[in-house]
């Protein structure tokens, strides 16, 4: 895919913004780099204030019904504060996502 966002990713990002008020939806990993295999999953970071009231372990299950693709989704769901805290940690997945990611 390489820095190009597909229609279902754009739709998902729009739906997450609408339903959860997401401030950031970042596609990263092999799908963002363009070195994915045919059946590779989609790695995303979603940042929303709405996640403050949802336990971390339950956040992905809340957004998963919005994902309309046959491919798996691996979403890391953070509040803005958690996202900023993770950015400060060296070698975090956030650092990788910022370097190679694509805003959806």
N, C-alpha and C positions, 0 to 999 in steps of 0.2 A: 504494500500500500504506500509506503514511503511518503510521509508528510501530506497525504491526501486523505480527507475524511469522507467515508462512504455515507450514503443516505441514511442507513439505519442508525449509524453512530450520531449523525446530526439530529435525527428525530429523537433518539434517546436523550441526548443532551438537552434538547428543547423541552422534552417532557419532564426531565429531572429539574430543570430550572423552574418550570411552571409549578410542579407539584411540591417541590422542596425548597424553592428559592435558592438553588445552587449558585454560588458565586463563581466557582471554577469547576470545569469538567475537562480533565486532561487525559488524553490518550497517550500511553507510553508503552514501552516494551517493543517486541518484535513487530507488531502491527504499525507502530509509529515509525520505526526505523526502516520498515520495508523488507526485512529479512525473515518474515513469518513463513511458516509452512501453511499449506492449504487449510488445515483444520486448527490452526493456532487459536488460542483464546484471545480475548480483548482485555488488556490491562488498563484500568482507568483509576484516576483519583477524582473524587467528588468532594467539594468543600461547600458546606451549608451550615448556616446558623440553626436550622431545624434539627440538626443532629444532636444538639445540646440536650434535648429531652429524650433521646433514644440511646439506650446502652450500645456501646461500640459493637458488641457481638451480634446485635440485632439490626444494625443499619443496612447491611447488604440485602438482607431478606426483605426490607421495606422498599428498596429501589428495584429489586430484581423483576417484579411484575411489569415494569416499564421496558425491559429489555426484550425486543422482538427480533431475535436472531437465533439461528440454529447453532451458532458458535457460543462457547462458554464465555461468561463474563467474570472477570476477577476485579472487583471494585474495592478500593480502599476509601472509606467514607470518614471524613474528618470535619470537625468544627473549624472555623477560621483560626482559633487559638491553637488547636492541636496541629494544624497545618504549619503555622508559623514556628511552633516549638520543634516540629520534625525538621523543618528547613535548617534550623540551627545545628542539628546533629550531623556530624560528618559521616559520610557513607550511608546515609539513609536512602530509602527508596524514593523519597521526595527529591533528593538531589539528582538522582538518575532521571526522574520524570521531568524535572525542570530542564535538564540538559537536552534530552532527546524527545520530550513530549510535544504534542500538538494540541492546542486548545480546540475543543470540540464545540 
